[in-house]
Amino acid sequence: MKQKLLWLVFALVTAAQGASLDAETHYPPELKPAQQDAQAAHLAAELLARYHYKRVPLDDTLSAKIFDQYLKSLDSEKLFFVQSDIDRLSVNRTKLDDAILKEDLTAPFAIFNLYDRRATERFAYARTLLKKGFDFQQDESYRYVRDKEAWPKTEAEMHELWRKRVKNDWLRLKLAGKDDLSIVEILDKRYDNSIKRLSRVKSVDAFQTYMNAYTMAIEPHTNFMGPRAAEDFGISMRLSLVGIGAVLVELDEYTTIRELTPGGPASLSGQLQSGDRIVGVAQGDDGLMTDILGWRLDDTVALIRGTADSVVRLDVLPADSGPDGKHKLVSLVRKTISLQEQAAKSSIHSIVDGNATRRIGVISLPSFYEDFAARQKGDRNYKSATRDVAHLLGELKKEKVDSVLIDLRNDGGGSLTEAVELTGLFIGSGPVVQQRNASGEISVESDTRTGVAWDGPLGVLINRSSASASEIFAAAIQDYGRGLIIGEPSFGKGTVQTMINLDQVAKNKKPQFGELKMTIAQFFRINGGTTQLRGVTPDILFPAASNAEDFGESSFENALPWTQVKAANYSPSGDLKSRLPILLTRHAARVKKDKEFQYVQEDIAESRLLRKKNMVSLNETERRKEWDAQEARLTSRESRRGTDKTTKEDAQGKELATGKGRAFRDDGLQAGERNLAKELAAEKERKNAKDVFLNEAINILGDEVDALKTSVKFVARVKPVSPLAPD
């Protein structure tokens, strides 16, 4: 009771502060926990205490970490709370454990409500600054990354911070060529949309944010997912959903069709196109139409999705119509949509060197996806990364490629089973990865297939965003000596998670609790080491675009430490060390002459310098000098490209790998503020841009093929065996 009185007093004080700031500010409604939230939290806590790999008691010590993580998730850049807010909130620093154990979420929801209120106030204040304009002749600067800064001490200090923030937003648009009237319109809409989004935040959002603060205070990769988030995760793993086959975005409060999925109901109907706005949704042939204007995108998507072969009717405002234009009614039958854009893909690249032509097959794998449910049911056609890659390898063999490159850049992982089986496509039967559970027991995960799908030269391309299952695969290929690892050191995530359906545990008839993604083990390489913290170090290193201190496992304060176990019983299938010196020499000589590779290195160096500086001038003259210098650099590059006949076609109108091409310079706009058609055109241009790192990896594999074909000492690393055995 005393605790609730403290929060009542606190709420009255903050309400009085808000009223004095701006009487016209419309604050979001106060959020309250649902009855099932406290039950779900308590159940999750019990499971974490019993089964998590790093068993941490839910006590005052952990509560303090939850408190810090919660504030970080709400206001990581110190843009909303002031120090006095933090001082008041700190009364519950060691009591957030009680909120879960006693099933009383009053405190965490009060913290979230204050955040919602403060954020609304900041954006409302930002809008008032637009009426005054700015003096860009002053010599002042703005620190744009503030996660390591102190909380502003006073409201006056906070206002000064936001004055500089808005001034920087204005200056970016001004440098991009926008006039003052356009700038005011763009920024006013931006800040107003932020306020509207805050007003649409729901209790489930507050609860999920708090629960993730709890889970991530234990260890970075343990997460809580509400029912809707869990559904989206399932879709990402099975690469399919039931719907109309349209990618939707929110633009100016309209649910807008970004693009149509080929072969989906929306595309086949011929009645919808990119830019059309959906303003109403009805179920069945005669259901009532629900007006969705101003709705959250996820709420609209939930209405449009449904069961296969059911009817959904859409009230559509065509792309070329104004707000008062004529609507049209579109009736569609929902179907299962395969997300092929997120599946494995292959391509063939030719390298011509004199009279010799080397053909390199590239397989790009965005994730280690698997339809768990379909596989458990015995569906022989279940969606699987391994099955898709095996099929693509078969096609590449028919095309008589000389080598294969598996591109795992930005592949954040997925199914452990898929990682093991995918490795088996290249090594045959044998151990792939070791696991150690919370009890210290070590088990070895092996592939049991006796055949391989590809026994020729192999390369794996990784970057800092290659994590988890990607690292298992890359590490195993490296330990077996089966292929070259090329690129940046990987993420460094050496832990294994499992999904626990809380509703199944609680035996709920309807989904209401969500799911818990919990770390249950740590994985180790077959050589006994682990990728935890250190990641996989490539045999041939490329320049690292990211900073290990800011991105990757080593950036987490509570990440598990690096350790090692005994090596598994395995026999390397090859030794690449003898070939590495010549490959490294040829790589170094080639990139030294490769203008595009040198440009990427320059951009990475500049990016690191800017990150370290973490400050931009708010003086227009100074910023224009920087802008002009950047333009001159890009112009010089384009001029040099134009004199090189071999790169002119590739470079014309395309960006660099780091995204600094002329067509992609800073326009001062944010997502959702650009013209949709131009946004799609720019995205297409990015996809078609010359991929410097991919091209060099292909060249490296071409060098390896040359070395193998000219070396009298070459012995096949993998003996020919029988074809891939069926499941």
Residue pairs with C-beta under 8 A, 6 or more apart in sequence:
3 95
3 106
3 107
4 106
6 91
7 106
7 107
7 110
10 88
10 91
10 110
11 110
11 113
13 88
14 85
14 88
14 114
14 117
18 25
18 27
18 117
18 121
21 121
21 125
21 155
22 121
22 124
22 125
22 128
24 124
25 120
25 121
25 124
26 120
26 195
26 199
27 116
27 117
27 120
28 116
28 117
28 120
28 198
28 199
28 200
28 201
29 199
30 113
31 109
31 112
31 113
31 116
31 201
31 202
31 203
31 206
32 109
32 203
33 105
33 106
33 109
33 203
33 206
33 207
34 203
34 204
34 207
36 512
36 513
37 105
37 203
37 207
38 100
38 103
38 104
38 105
39 103
39 506
39 513
40 207
40 211
40 502
40 512
40 513
40 514
41 99
41 100
41 103
41 105
41 207
41 211
41 214
42 100
42 101
42 103
43 502
43 505
43 506
43 513
44 211
44 214
44 215
44 224
44 502
44 516
45 58
45 100
45 101
45 214
47 500
47 502
47 505
47 516
47 518
48 55
48 56
48 58
48 215
48 218
48 222
48 516
48 518
49 55
49 57
49 58
51 438
51 518
51 520
52 218
52 219
52 222
52 438
52 518
52 519
52 520
53 219
53 437
53 438
53 495
53 496
53 519
53 520
53 521
53 522
53 560
54 218
54 219
54 438
54 519
54 560
55 438
56 62
56 218
58 97
58 100
58 101
59 97
60 94
60 95
60 97
62 97
62 217
62 218
63 93
63 94
63 95
63 96
63 97
63 98
64 93
64 94
65 217
65 558
66 96
66 97
66 213
66 214
66 217
67 89
67 90
67 92
67 93
67 94
67 96
68 217
69 213
69 214
69 216
69 217
70 96
70 108
70 111
70 209
70 210
70 213
71 81
71 86
71 89
71 111
72 147
72 213
73 209
73 212
73 213
74 80
74 81
74 111
74 112
74 115
74 209
75 81
75 115
75 118
76 147
77 145
77 146
77 147
78 146
78 147
78 149
78 150
78 151
78 152
79 122
79 146
79 161
79 162
79 165
80 115
80 118
80 119
80 122
81 89
81 114
81 115
81 118
81 151
82 151
82 152
82 153
82 154
82 155
82 157
82 158
83 150
83 151
83 152
83 153
83 154
84 154
85 114
85 118
85 151
86 151
89 111
89 114
92 99
92 107
92 111
95 107
96 107
96 108
96 214
98 104
99 105
99 106
99 107
99 108
100 214
105 207
105 210
108 206
108 210
109 203
109 206
109 207
109 210
111 210
112 206
112 209
112 210
113 206
116 198
116 201
119 194
119 198
120 195
120 198
120 199
122 158
122 162
123 191
123 192
123 194
123 195
123 198
124 191
124 195
125 159
125 162
126 162
126 165
126 166
126 187
126 191
127 188
127 191
127 192
129 162
129 163
129 166
129 167
130 166
130 184
130 187
130 188
133 180
134 166
134 167
134 170
134 171
134 618
136 167
136 171
136 174
136 618
136 619
136 620
137 619
137 620
137 621
138 618
138 619
139 617
139 619
139 622
140 164
140 617
140 618
140 619
141 615
141 616
141 617
141 618
142 164
142 165
142 167
142 168
142 615
142 616
142 618
143 149
143 614
143 615
144 168
144 614
144 615
144 616
145 611
145 614
152 158
152 161
164 618
166 187
167 618
168 616
168 618
169 187
169 190
169 668
170 183
170 187
171 618
171 620
171 623
172 666
172 668
173 182
173 183
173 186
173 187
173 667
173 668
173 669
174 180
174 183
174 620
174 668
175 620
175 623
175 624
175 627
175 666
175 668
176 665
176 666
176 667
176 668
176 669
178 186
178 668
186 668
186 669
186 673
189 252
189 673
190 670
190 673
193 252
193 253
193 672
196 253
196 294
200 295
200 296
204 226
204 228
207 226
208 224
208 225
208 226
208 229
208 514
211 224
212 223
212 224
214 224
215 222
215 223
215 224
215 516
215 518
216 222
216 223
217 558
218 558
219 495
219 519
219 558
219 559
219 560
220 553
220 556
220 558
220 559
221 493
221 495
221 497
221 517
221 519
222 497
222 516
222 517
222 518
222 519
223 516
223 517
224 514
224 515
224 516
224 517
225 233
225 514
225 515
225 516
225 517
226 514
227 511
227 512
227 513
227 514
228 298
228 302
229 514
230 499
230 501
230 511
230 514
230 515
233 499
233 515
233 517
235 241
235 339
236 342
236 367
236 369
237 369
237 370
237 371
237 372
237 414
237 415
238 369
238 370
238 371
238 372
238 373
238 374
238 383
239 338
239 339
239 340
239 342
239 343
239 369
239 371
239 383
240 336
240 337
240 338
240 339
240 371
240 383
241 305
241 336
241 337
241 339
242 305
242 306
242 307
242 308
242 334
242 335
242 336
242 337
243 264
243 301
243 304
243 305
243 306
243 334
243 335
243 337
244 264
244 265
244 266
244 304
244 312
244 314
244 332
244 334
244 335
244 337
245 260
245 261
245 263
245 264
245 265
245 266
245 267
245 335
245 337
246 257
246 258
246 259
246 260
246 261
246 264
246 266
246 272
246 304
247 257
247 258
247 259
247 260
247 261
248 255
248 256
248 257
248 258
248 278
248 297
248 300
248 301
248 304
249 255
249 256
249 258
249 297
249 672
249 676
250 256
250 296
250 297
250 672
251 277
251 672
251 676
252 672
253 293
253 294
254 277
254 278
254 279
254 293
254 317
255 277
255 278
255 279
255 292
255 295
255 297
255 300
256 275
256 276
256 277
256 278
256 676
257 266
257 272
257 273
257 274
257 275
257 276
257 277
257 278
258 274
258 676
258 680
259 274
259 680
260 266
260 267
260 272
260 273
260 274
261 267
261 337
261 339
264 335
264 337
265 332
265 333
265 334
265 335
266 272
266 332
269 330
269 332
271 316
271 328
271 330
272 314
272 316
272 330
273 318
273 319
274 319
274 676
274 677
274 680
275 319
275 320
275 676
275 677
276 316
276 317
276 318
276 319
277 316
277 317
277 318
277 319
278 292
278 300
278 304
278 314
278 315
278 316
278 317
279 291
279 292
279 293
279 315
279 316
279 317
279 327
280 289
280 290
280 291
280 292
280 314
280 315
281 289
281 290
281 292
281 300
281 303
281 304
281 312
281 313
281 314
281 315
282 288
282 289
282 290
282 312
282 313
282 314
282 315
283 303
283 306
283 310
283 311
283 312
283 313
284 310
284 311
284 313
285 311
285 313
285 331
287 313
289 313
289 315
290 303
292 299
292 300
292 303
303 312
304 312
304 314
305 334
306 312
306 334
307 334
308 334
308 335
308 336
309 333
309 334
309 335
310 333
310 334
311 331
311 332
311 333
311 334
312 331
312 332
312 334
313 329
313 330
313 331
313 332
314 329
314 330
314 331
314 332
315 327
315 329
316 327
316 328
316 329
316 330
317 323
317 325
317 327
318 325
318 326
318 328
338 383
342 366
342 367
342 369
343 366
343 369
343 383
343 385
343 388
344 363
344 364
344 365
344 366
344 385
344 388
344 389
344 392
345 363
345 364
345 392
346 361
346 362
346 363
346 364
346 392
346 395
346 396
347 361
347 362
347 364
348 359
348 360
348 361
348 362
348 396
348 399
348 401
349 359
349 360
349 362
349 695
349 698
350 357
350 358
350 359
350 360
351 357
351 358
351 359
351 360
351 698
351 699
351 702
353 702
353 706
356 706
358 402
358 403
358 701
358 702
358 705
358 706
359 399
359 400
359 401
359 402
360 401
360 402
360 403
360 404
360 405
360 698
360 701
360 702
360 705
361 393
361 396
361 399
361 401
361 403
361 404
361 405
362 404
362 405
362 407
362 694
362 698
363 389
363 392
363 393
363 396
363 404
363 405
363 406
363 407
364 407
365 385
365 389
365 406
365 407
365 408
365 411
366 410
366 411
367 385
367 411
367 412
367 413
367 414
368 385
368 411
368 413
368 414
368 415
368 418
368 419
368 422
368 469
368 470
368 473
369 383
369 384
369 385
369 414
369 415
369 418
370 382
370 383
370 384
370 385
370 414
370 415
370 417
370 418
371 379
371 382
371 383
371 384
372 415
374 381
374 382
374 383
375 382
375 384
380 727
384 418
384 421
385 414
385 415
385 418
385 422
386 418
386 421
386 422
386 424
386 425
389 406
389 422
389 425
389 453
390 425
390 453
390 724
393 404
393 425
393 453
393 454
394 453
396 404
396 454
397 454
401 456
402 456
402 457
402 702
402 705
403 456
403 457
403 458
403 459
403 701
403 702
403 704
403 705
404 454
404 456
404 457
404 458
404 459
405 458
405 459
405 460
405 461
405 697
405 698
405 701
406 458
406 459
406 460
406 461
406 473
407 461
407 694
407 697
408 460
408 461
408 462
408 466
408 470
408 473
408 474
409 461
409 462
409 463
409 465
409 466
409 487
409 693
410 463
410 465
410 466
411 465
411 466
411 467
411 469
411 470
412 465
412 466
412 467
412 468
412 470
412 491
413 419
413 467
413 468
413 469
413 470
413 471
413 493
414 468
414 469
415 469
416 433
416 445
416 469
416 472
416 496
416 523
418 469
419 432
419 433
419 468
419 469
419 470
419 472
419 473
420 432
420 433
420 445
420 446
420 447
420 472
421 447
421 449
422 473
423 432
423 447
423 472
423 473
423 476
423 477
424 430
424 432
424 447
424 448
424 449
424 452
425 452
425 453
425 454
425 724
426 452
426 453
426 454
426 455
426 458
426 477
426 482
426 483
426 718
427 447
427 452
427 476
427 477
427 480
427 482
427 573
427 718
428 447
428 449
428 450
428 451
428 452
428 718
428 721
429 446
429 447
429 448
429 449
429 450
430 446
430 447
430 480
430 570
430 571
431 444
431 445
431 446
431 526
431 568
431 569
431 570
432 445
432 446
432 447
432 472
432 476
432 526
433 444
433 445
433 472
433 475
433 476
433 523
433 524
433 525
433 526
434 442
434 443
434 444
434 445
434 523
434 524
434 525
434 526
434 528
434 565
434 568
435 442
435 443
435 444
435 445
435 496
435 521
435 522
435 523
435 524
436 442
436 521
436 522
436 523
436 524
436 565
437 443
437 520
437 521
438 520
438 521
442 524
442 565
442 566
444 526
444 568
449 724
449 725
450 721
450 722
450 725
451 721
451 722
451 723
451 724
451 725
452 718
452 721
452 724
453 723
453 724
455 716
455 717
455 718
455 719
455 720
455 721
457 483
457 701
457 704
457 705
457 708
458 477
458 482
458 483
458 484
459 483
459 484
459 485
459 486
459 697
459 700
459 701
459 704
460 473
460 474
460 477
460 478
460 483
460 484
460 485
460 486
461 486
461 487
461 693
461 694
461 697
462 470
462 471
462 474
462 485
462 486
462 487
462 488
462 490
462 536
462 538
463 487
463 488
463 490
463 542
463 545
463 546
463 693
464 488
464 489
464 490
464 491
464 535
464 544
464 545
464 546
464 548
464 551
464 552
465 491
465 546
466 474
466 487
466 490
466 491
466 536
467 490
467 491
467 492
467 493
468 491
468 493
468 495
470 490
470 491
471 490
471 491
471 492
471 493
471 494
471 531
471 535
471 536
472 523
472 531
474 485
474 490
474 536
475 525
475 526
475 531
475 536
476 482
476 525
476 526
477 483
477 485
478 485
478 536
478 539
479 525
479 526
479 527
479 570
479 572
480 526
480 570
480 572
480 573
480 574
481 572
481 573
481 574
481 575
481 576
481 717
482 573
482 574
482 717
482 718
483 576
484 539
484 540
484 576
484 583
484 700
484 701
484 704
485 536
485 537
485 538
485 539
485 540
486 538
486 539
486 540
486 542
486 697
486 700
487 538
487 540
487 541
487 542
487 693
487 697
488 538
488 541
488 542
488 543
488 544
488 545
488 546
489 534
489 535
489 536
489 537
489 538
489 541
489 544
489 548
490 531
490 535
490 536
491 535
491 552
491 553
492 531
492 532
492 533
492 534
492 535
492 552
492 553
492 554
492 559
493 531
493 532
493 553
494 522
494 523
494 524
494 530
494 531
494 532
494 533
494 553
494 560
495 519
495 521
495 522
495 523
495 532
495 560
496 519
496 520
496 521
496 522
496 523
497 517
497 518
497 519
497 520
498 517
498 518
498 520
499 515
499 516
499 517
500 515
500 516
500 517
500 518
501 515
502 513
502 514
502 515
502 516
503 510
503 511
503 512
503 513
503 514
506 513
522 530
522 532
522 560
522 563
523 530
523 531
524 530
524 564
524 565
525 531
526 567
526 568
526 570
527 567
527 568
528 564
528 565
528 566
528 567
528 568
529 564
530 562
530 563
530 564
532 553
532 559
532 560
532 561
532 562
532 563
533 553
533 554
533 559
533 560
533 561
533 562
534 562
535 552
535 553
539 576
539 580
540 580
540 583
540 584
540 587
540 700
542 693
542 696
543 600
543 601
543 604
544 604
545 604
545 607
545 658
546 552
547 608
547 611
548 554
548 555
549 555
550 611
553 559
573 717
573 718
574 717
574 718
578 713
579 704
579 707
579 708
582 703
582 707
583 700
583 703
583 704
583 707
586 700
586 703
587 696
587 699
587 700
587 703
590 696
590 699
591 597
591 598
591 696
592 598
594 692
594 696
595 637
595 640
595 641
595 644
595 647
596 647
596 651
596 656
596 657
596 690
596 692
596 695
597 692
597 696
599 637
599 656
599 692
600 656
600 657
600 658
600 692
600 693
603 656
603 658
603 660
604 658
607 658
616 623
617 623
617 626
630 660
630 665
631 662
631 665
634 660
634 661
634 662
634 665
635 662
638 651
638 662
641 647
641 648
641 651
641 652
642 648
647 690
650 690
651 690
653 663
653 685
654 661
654 663
654 685
654 688
654 689
654 690
655 661
655 663
655 664
655 685
655 686
655 689
656 689
656 690
656 692
657 689
657 690
657 691
657 692
657 693
659 686
661 689
663 682
663 685
664 682
664 685
664 686
667 674
674 682
708 714
